[in-house]
Each structure stands twice: as C-alpha cells, then as structure tokens.
Amino acid sequence: MLKFKRQIKNNEKGVELEEKKFNHSITLEEKKWDHGVKLEEKKWDHGIKLEEKKLNWEKEEKEKDRSFEMAKLDRLASQEHIGKKYDLVTQCVVSGKSTEEIERLANLFK
C-alpha cells in the first residue's frame, strides 16, 4: 500500500507540473496576443496621423491656390476698372465735356 501511495503522490506532482506548464503557456499566448493588439493599435494610430497630415497639407494647398486665384481676379478687375475709366475719360474729351464734368464722372467710379 505504501508503494501505491507513493505512486499517487508522484502522479499528483506530475499533474501539478503539467497544469503549471499549461497555465504558463496560456499566459505566454495571452501576452503575445496583447502585444500583437498593441502593435496593431500603433499601426492604426500612425496611419491616422499620416492621413491627418495629408488632409491638412491638401487643405493648406487649396487655400494657397484660392488666395492666388483671388489675387489674380482682383488684379484683372482693377485693370478692367482702369480701362473703363480711361475709355470714359477719352469719350468725354472727344465729346467736348468740361474738366469739371470729367472729374465728376471719374469720382463716380471710385
């Protein structure tokens, strides 16, 4: 009977060791899983940051383009305005208007 009890104790120790190994392997797998999840989160965060930078850059470029186009339109409008004033003054001079009348008409365009 003593031999039988010793065999049972040895078997119990073997089972305990197997349980410890199994639990340790589960813990290692969980750590690997957590690490993998963290890496994926970092990749997503990095991708989102890159996308935000790209969108901000595009927004800034569009604003620069818009500013340039507005300045260009302002210059064209100014040149057209000057041309109209010149045409009006020319017509007034040709038609024999007085200097006062020409100045009064020119002031209308200011």
LINSUL-V556378 format. One record per residue. N is the residue number from 1. RES is the residue in one letter. SS is DSSP state (a for helix, b for strand, c for the rest). PHI is phi in whole degrees, 0 to 359 (999 if undefined). Layout:
n res ss phi
N RES SS PHI
N RES SS PHI
This chain:
n res ss phi
1 M c 999
2 L a 297
3 K a 297
4 F a 297
5 K a 295
6 R a 296
7 Q a 296
8 I a 296
9 K a 299
10 N a 299
11 N a 296
12 E a 297
13 K a 297
14 G a 297
15 V a 294
16 E a 300
17 L a 297
18 E a 297
19 E a 297
20 K a 298
21 K a 300
22 F a 297
23 N a 297
24 H a 295
25 S a 293
26 I a 296
27 T a 299
28 L a 297
29 E a 297
30 E a 296
31 K a 296
32 K a 299
33 W a 299
34 D a 300
35 H a 296
36 G a 297
37 V a 296
38 K a 298
39 L a 297
40 E a 297
41 E a 298
42 K a 297
43 K a 298
44 W a 298
45 D a 301
46 H a 296
47 G a 297
48 I a 295
49 K a 298
50 L a 297
51 E a 296
52 E a 297
53 K a 298
54 K a 297
55 L a 296
56 N a 297
57 W a 298
58 E a 298
59 K a 297
60 E a 296
61 E a 295
62 K a 297
63 E a 295
64 K a 298
65 D a 299
66 R a 297
67 S a 299
68 F a 297
69 E a 296
70 M a 295
71 A a 296
72 K a 298
73 L a 296
74 D a 299
75 R a 297
76 L a 296
77 A a 296
78 S a 295
79 Q a 296
80 E a 295
81 H a 298
82 I a 297
83 G a 297
84 K a 294
85 K a 299
86 Y a 297
87 D a 299
88 L a 297
89 V a 298
90 T a 300
91 Q a 296
92 C a 295
93 V a 295
94 V a 297
95 S a 278
96 G c 86
97 K c 290
98 S c 282
99 T a 300
100 E a 297
101 E a 295
102 I a 296
103 E a 297
104 R a 298
105 L a 293
106 A a 296
107 N a 294
108 L a 295
109 F c 271
110 K c 281
